[in-house]
Amino acid sequence: MSKVEISYYSDVLCIWAYVAERRLDELAANFGDEIEIVPRYCSVFPDAWGKIEGKGGFESFNRHLREVASRYPHIAVNDAVWLRGRPRSSASPHLFLKAVELVERDHGGSAAKQYLERLSTRAAREMRRAFFAEAIDIADWQVHRDIAARIGTDYDAVEARLRSSEAIACLALDYDLSQRNGIEGSPTFVMNEGRQKLFGNVGYRLLEANVQELLRQPDSEHATWC
């Protein structure tokens, strides 16, 4: 049986993608080798300061994020989020994460390991927690160096992918795919070669139902119900 591929588009500064981490954990734990989660990044906060000022300012956005966190006890959000450690853009952390993916790929890790075991998954989790739980500016390259140390990877190897432009090429591909696939925002789950697209704060049971239906492998004369 072929695996169900789930392309997962997110912006690292999006709180709804932070909320959705638990749902990815459940999918990976419950379906194991039956699915392949492919993380991709979309650009929701290309100019984070401009976006937030347009939504009423940093204090208003801070209140919004704390209100969201109060409804989802599995996430930690610092009271000072967006009041200190303000990233200018999500592009810088995305670039670091693509470089980590490349380092992992060169060592066979991304292909050999399941989603939850990957270095790149740990890097993305650490990046989100540094921002939301610690209110750190994750666009700062020194923070990237610190996160590389936390996950036990060689930052020099990561930096080599940045200097060679390999990482920016991979990030540009993600951004291009998000445009071509009509990704409206973060997070978005895409399955069945783009025919099934779930956007936003989607509950786990709906994700599970879509995966289960695809695993049934209906023949060409029958469309999936979901």
Disulfide bonds with the S-S distance in Angstrom:
none
